[in-house]
Amino acid sequence: MDHLLQLALLIGGLALGGFCLSLMRRLRKLNDLESGLGGAIAVMAAEVDRLERAIRAARDEATAASEILADEIETARRERAIWDLRQRIELASAAPAPTARRLRKRSEVGQ
């Protein structure tokens, strides 16, 4: 009986050893940088870095464009105000001068 139990433990140990070997081979293939998951992770990390740089560049360009647009809008508002002022001056100079009227004094009632 004792020998049978030791034989079962030996067979179980060998089976676990074989299982560990197969897991080791699968893990090695998985971590292979050329064809395995390790390579895919390395490629994805490089793509994430590239995309982050592109996003930063696009954000910087959008900020610069926004500042330029704000300056252009402010310039347009100032020019519009000057144009409005010129139009008012032209209208005022083109309009006939109002005729002067003499105002009569009110007569005081009840004196």
Buried (B, 14 or more C-beta within 10 A) or exposed (E): EEEEEEEEEEEEEEEEEEEEEEEEEEEEEEEEEEEBEBEEEEEEEEEEEEEEEEEEEEEEEEEEEEEEEEEEEEEEEEEEEEEEEEEEEEEEEEEEEEEEEEEEEEEEEEE
